[in-house]
């Protein structure tokens, strides 16, 4: 059954509001704090998530929210913030209020807000908004993917040597470099080029738009990928884990592609792991 249009309208409203908050702080020396040695949070992250939570609490008080900055709300204490939270609330919003915080903090214009809505544990709608480029990516399960109202479709390239790929490195890269660098090197040797732009949600949206032909990364969180995964799938792409298993938002590993390149991408990853 299609979702009531109010949910997508709410997600878009919230994304545009978050984008306005981003631009109020961008390149204006926002307060930056550290969650880890290289893991940052700014005032824009916190304010955007707080604004979203107020909107959902007012409009849908029975819904849960899982966000990067404040964790889970509307859930039983036993549920935690992982897979088990799906049973604690039928409706759950997953938000990264500012995906690409390091870019944002350094004045680099590649960041976004990412919002997804789960119903009974399955992502049903997604919105990713880039306020600098004024690009609004959206998708509804079974209803296709869209960019500013125009339909999205993944690329048709079917050999890696013709492919432009994208990836990212986790915050633990300093402690665990070798395997991830081996995978990166494997793709450098097989593809046309590899980019590392710093926002998984936008990277996935670019796969959906055919700008990238594939994306891989590990140690990601659900809020990094929940929206982007659905956008890629609804644009005709394929998303799995590293072993070709169905995507699990909480498993951390993701391979997204136009579909035609998926097997070749998995083989490069497997070879590096061997």
C-alpha positions, 0 to 999 in steps of 0.5 A: 500500500502506498504511503500517505503523501504527508510522510514524503512531504514531511521529509522534504520539509525537514530536509529543506529546513536542515539545508537552511540551517546548514547555510546559516553556518557554512563558512562562518566559523561554526563551533566544531567539537570532536567526537573522536580524533578525526570525527567532528560535530558542529553546531549545524549538525546538532541544530538540524537534528534537534529541529527534525526531532521537534517536527516529528514529535509534534506531527507523529508523536508515536514515531521513533527517531534514530539520528547520528547526534542523539541516538534513538528516541521513542524506543524501549530501553531494551531495544538499543540503537541497532536492529532490535529497534525495528520492533520497538516502533512500527514507524522509525525515521533515520536521519543524518542531519549533516552528512559530510561534517568534515567537509562542512567544517573546512568550508568544502561544499559537499555535504547534505542532510539524509532522511529515511522512513522505515515502516515495520523495519523496511525503508519506504521513503528517502530524501537526500538534500544538498543545499549548496547545489540545491539538489533534492534526491528522493525515492519511495519504495515502488515509486521510483527515484527523483532529482528535483522532480525529474526521474533518476536512472543509474548508468549503463556502463558494464566494464570496470575500465569505463567506470567512475567509482567512489568510496570513503574511509572510516574514522578508524582508518589510522588503526586499520589501513592495510585491507582498506587500502588494498581494496582501494588499490584494487579498484584503482587498477581496474577502473577508470578512476576512483573518487573520495568525496566525503559524504556517503549519502551524496555518493549513493545519490550520485550512483542513482543519478548515473554520475558514479557507476559504483560505490563501496565503503565499510564501517558505515552507520544506518544514518549514513546509508538508509536514504541513499540505499533506497534511492539507488534501488529505486533508480534501478541499481543494486545494493548488497554487502561485501559478500553479496548478501542482502543489504543490512543497514547495521552491518556497516559494509556496502557495495552499490552499483548500476547493477551491471558492474556489481559482480566485478566490484564484488570480485575486486573486494574479495580478491583484496580480502584474500 
